[in-house]
C-alpha cells in the first residue's frame, strides 16, 4: 500500500511516496504518517491540484503530491527560545513568554533568546531570614517540618497531612498559605431507613428514619418497610398448587418450581413436573408402554406386542439401512474415494458412519442376531453378534475396513454393491441389497458440493479438499530441501526463524530519494540495527525506526549507527534512511527481519524450488460427476512437474504446513491460490499470498504481489471462500495415505 513518509532533518525536508511490500496495482488504502519534526498527514482524498486539498484549517498548508493531499502544520517559530509558539484559530501565530521561575529565591531567573531559561545563583540575596551563598543555597534559617504542622519555621509551607479539627472532613492536607484543609466526608450508609448527618466534633451520625418505601433486596419477601432503622418484609408464598413440583424460594431470584419425576399424584404419577395418567384403558392397549413409563401388560409365550396389541410372534427384521458415507450425484449413489479414510472417524465432533443398520426382535423371547455387511471388492465382510430382548429394536453403526489401497489404485469410477444380512441361529432371516450399484470414485475425484435430489439441500464439501494437503509426503519433504537453498537463511524452519537478521547492501540514497522498508514485528521482538556507509564521502546520513503510530523508537546519524530496542506492540514498523547529499550514498543496513519478511522469504523459496524443477501450468477438465474436479495430489504434481491452480495451491499448502506454518486455501469462482499467516493468529492484513500458476512464467515477487491483489479484489466483491488448513485438522479432516 502507498505510504507517505516526511522526515525533518535540520532545515532539510525530504518527502516521497514509497511503495511498501506487498503493494499491488489497483489496491487501495493508505498508511500512517511517519514524521521526525511535524504532524504532516496524508489523506485518502485524491487530487489533481492544491486547490482540491483545502481542509478548512488555517493552521495547515495544503498541497497535492502524486495524487494525494498533504496537510503540513503552519510554522510559527519566531526564532526566540524565550517564547512558546503556536498557531491559533484563524491562522494567526501566537508567541507566549516562556516561564523560567524555578521557585528558588537564591537564583536569578532569566531567559536567553538563543538558549532559553537560565537560573544563575545570586550570592548575598535575602531568602526568608537567611542569605544566599555562591552556590545558590539559603544560609541562615533552616526550614524544619514537624508531623501535623504545615509551617517550616522559616516562612515556608510543609507538604503532607495534617488535622483541621473537623470530624466532617477527610484526607486533610497542607495548602499554599500554610493552613490545613480537608475534603468533605461522605456519611451515606446506603440505608434508606436512616437519616445521615455529620457533626464536626463527633463525625457521622445515623438516626432511624421511616422512608416512604424501601427494599431489603430479598426476592422472598414482600411489603418491605422501615423498622428501627432497618428495612424488613413479610415472607412470600411460592405454592403453585402443583403436587408434581418442589416449590422453593431463592433470595436473589424469587420463587422457583422444580419439576418432580417421581411420586404419585391425583390421576397417576409425576413425570417431569406434570401429573401423567396411564393411557392403556382409554386406548384399548393390551401391552407396551402406558405413556407414563410403565407397561400396559405382557403378551403370552406365543405372541409379541405389536402397536399395543398381542399378536403372533414374527421373525427378526432389518428395519432400515442408512448409507451415511454415500451420496446421491446425478442419479448415482457415490462413495467418494478421496475421503474414504475418514468414514468411522470423528469430524467436528460427530462420526460419519459408512452404514447405520436398524434391526428389530418382534418376538416375545430374547434373540442373539448375527449382522453381516459387505462392500463388494472394496472391503472384507463386517460381522457382529447382537443380543436383543423381546420386542427390542437396536440401531447399529457399521464401519467395515475399506481397502484404501484398492480405492487409491482406481483410474476411473468402479461399481460395487452393499449387502446387509441378518441371521438367527445361522439362518438368514432378512437381507438388504442396495437397489442399484454404487460408484466408487478415484482418489483424485474431489467433490466441491453435493445436492440431495429429494430435499435440494446442498452439502458444502470444499473444506474436505484439505485431505489432499500432505505435509508428510516424501516428495514434499524433498521439495523443502531444495527450497532451503533459496532461503535467505539456508533453512526452512517456519515461524522458528522469527527474530533472525539479514544484511541489505548496498542501499543507494540521495537527497531526492528515501530508503524505506515496512515490516511487521510481534510484541516483545528485539529489533537490532547496524547501519554503516560504504561511501567515504557520506555525511549526515540519517536513520530512524518508527513504531505503528509513526513515533521514532531509535534514530541517529549513520557512521556507523548501532542500536537495539524491544517493541511493545504488534504492528507495522518502518526503517527509514535519508541522506542530504545530491550524490548517491551507499548505505549498508543489517537488521532484524519482520514476521512478514520471514513468511515471504520461505514462501518465495518454495516458489523458486518449483521453478528450478521446471513446474509448468496445466489445466485438467472436471471429472465425470456433477460439481467435481480431477485434482492431482502434491506427490503427483511434483513427479509430473505440472499443476493447475488448485494442484499448485495444495503443493504450497503441504510445504508450508510441513514447516509448521499456518496456510489457508483461497477459493474464488473458477480459481484458487494459497495464503499463509505471517505469524500465529495473524489477521488477514498480515497474511502472505502467492499466485501459484505463475511458477513457470514469472518470479516470486510478481507471484506474491498478484496473490495480494487477487485476494483483496475478491475480498471487496465478497467472492472468497477461505479454508483454514489448521482448523480443518482440528475438526478431524486429516490427509489420506497419498
C-alpha positions, 0 to 999 in steps of 0.5 A, a space after each residue: 500500500 502507498 505510504 507517505 513518509 516526511 522526515 525533518 532533518 535540520 532545515 532539510 525536508 525530504 518527502 516521497 511516496 514509497 511503495 511498501 511490500 506487498 503493494 499491488 496495482 489497483 489496491 487501495 488504502 493508505 498508511 500512517 504518517 511517519 514524521 521526525 519534526 511535524 504532524 504532516 498527514 496524508 489523506 485518502 482524498 485524491 487530487 489533481 491540484 492544491 486547490 482540491 486539498 483545502 481542509 478548512 484549517 488555517 493552521 495547515 498548508 495544503 498541497 497535492 503530491 502524486 495524487 494525494 493531499 498533504 496537510 503540513 502544520 503552519 510554522 510559527 517559530 519566531 526564532 526566540 527560545 524565550 517564547 512558546 509558539 503556536 498557531 491559533 484559530 484563524 491562522 494567526 501565530 501566537 508567541 507566549 513568554 516562556 516561564 523560567 521561575 524555578 521557585 528558588 529565591 537564591 537564583 536569578 531567573 532569566 531567559 536567553 533568546 538563543 538558549 532559553 531559561 537560565 537560573 544563575 545563583 545570586 550570592 548575598 540575596 535575602 531568602 526568608 531570614 537567611 542569605 544566599 551563598 555562591 552556590 545558590 543555597 539559603 544560609 541562615 534559617 533552616 526550614 524544619 517540618 514537624 508531623 501535623 504542622 504545615 509551617 517550616 519555621 522559616 516562612 515556608 509551607 510543609 507538604 503532607 497531612 495534617 488535622 483541621 479539627 473537623 470530624 466532617 472532613 477527610 484526607 486533610 492536607 497542607 495548602 499554599 498559605 500554610 493552613 490545613 484543609 480537608 475534603 468533605 466526608 461522605 456519611 451515606 450508609 446506603 440505608 434508606 431507613 436512616 437519616 445521615 448527618 455529620 457533626 464536626 466534633 463527633 463525625 457521622 451520625 445515623 438516626 432511624 428514619 421511616 422512608 416512604 418505601 424501601 427494599 431489603 433486596 430479598 426476592 422472598 419477601 414482600 411489603 418491605 418497610 422501615 423498622 428501627 432503622 432497618 428495612 424488613 418484609 413479610 415472607 412470600 408464598 411460592 405454592 403453585 398448587 402443583 403436587 408434581 413440583 418442589 416449590 422453593 424460594 431463592 433470595 436473589 431470584 424469587 420463587 422457583 418450581 422444580 419439576 418432580 419425576 417421581 411420586 404419585 399424584 391425583 390421576 397417576 404419577 409425576 413425570 417431569 413436573 406434570 401429573 401423567 395418567 396411564 393411557 392403556 384403558 382409554 386406548 384399548 392397549 393390551 401391552 407396551 408402554 402406558 405413556 407414563 413409563 410403565 407397561 400396559 401388560 405382557 403378551 403370552 409365550 406365543 405372541 409379541 406386542 405389536 402397536 399395543 396389541 398381542 399378536 403372533 410372534 414374527 421373525 427378526 427384521 432389518 428395519 432400515 439401512 442408512 448409507 451415511 458415507 454415500 451420496 446421491 450425484 446425478 442419479 448415482 449413489 457415490 462413495 467418494 474415494 478421496 475421503 474414504 479414510 475418514 468414514 468411522 472417524 470423528 469430524 467436528 465432533 460427530 462420526 460419519 458412519 459408512 452404514 447405520 443398520 436398524 434391526 428389530 426382535 418382534 418376538 416375545 423371547 430374547 434373540 442373539 442376531 448375527 449382522 453381516 455387511 459387505 462392500 463388494 471388492 472394496 472391503 472384507 465382510 463386517 460381522 457382529 453378534 447382537 443380543 436383543 430382548 423381546 420386542 427390542 429394536 437396536 440401531 447399529 453403526 457399521 464401519 467395515 475396513 475399506 481397502 484404501 489401497 484398492 480405492 487409491 489404485 482406481 483410474 476411473 469410477 468402479 461399481 460395487 454393491 452393499 449387502 446387509 444380512 441378518 441371521 438367527 441361529 445361522 439362518 438368514 432371516 432378512 437381507 438388504 441389497 442396495 437397489 442399484 450399484 454404487 460408484 466408487 470414485 478415484 482418489 483424485 475425484 474431489 467433490 466441491 458440493 453435493 445436492 440431495 435430489 429429494 430435499 435440494 439441500 446442498 452439502 458444502 464439501 470444499 473444506 474436505 479438499 484439505 485431505 489432499 494437503 500432505 505435509 508428510 509426503 516424501 516428495 514434499 519433504 524433498 521439495 523443502 530441501 531444495 527450497 532451503 537453498 533459496 532461503 535467505 537463511 539456508 533453512 526452512 524452519 517456519 515461524 522458528 526463524 522469527 527474530 533472525 537478521 539479514 544484511 541489505 547492501 548496498 542501499 543507494 540514497 540521495 537527497 531526492 530519494 528515501 530508503 524505506 522498508 515496512 515490516 511487521 514485528 510481534 510484541 516483545 521482538 528485539 529489533 537490532 540495527 547496524 547501519 554503516 556507509 560504504 561511501 567515504 564521502 557520506 555525511 549526515 546520513 540519517 536513520 530512524 525506526 518508527 513504531 505503528 503510530 509513526 513515533 521514532 523508537 531509535 534514530 541517529 546519524 549513520 557512521 556507523 549507527 548501532 542500536 537495539 530496542 524491544 517493541 511493545 506492540 504488534 504492528 507495522 514498523 518502518 526503517 527509514 534512511 535519508 541522506 542530504 547529499 545530491 550524490 548517491 550514498 551507499 548505505 549498508 543496513 543489517 537488521 532484524 527481519 519482520 514476521 512478514 519478511 520471514 513468511 515471504 522469504 520461505 514462501 518465495 523459496 518454495 516458489 523458486 524450488 518449483 521453478 528450478 524443477 521446471 513446474 509448468 501450468 496445466 489445466 485438467 477438465 472436471 471429472 465425470 460427476 456433477 460439481 467435481 474436479 480431477 485434482 492431482 495430489 502434491 506427490 503427483 504434481 511434483 513427479 509430473 512437474 505440472 499443476 493447475 491452480 488448485 494442484 499448485 495451491 495444495 503443493 504450497 499448502 503441504 510445504 508450508 504446513 510441513 514447516 509448521 506454518 499456518 496456510 489457508 486455501 483461497 477459493 474464488 469462482 473458477 480459481 484458487 491460490 494459497 495464503 499463509 499467516 505471517 505469524 500465529 493468529 495473524 489477521 488477514 492484513 498480515 497474511 502472505 499470498 502467492 499466485 501459484 500458476 505463475 511458477 513457470 512464467 514469472 518470479 516470486 515477487 510478481 507471484 506474491 504481489 498478484 496473490 495480494 491483489 487477487 485476494 483483496 479484489 475478491 475480498 471487496 466483491 465478497 467472492 472468497 471462500 477461505 479454508 483454514 488448513 489448521 482448523 480443518 485438522 482440528 475438526 478431524 479432516 486429516 490427509 489420506 495415505 497419498 
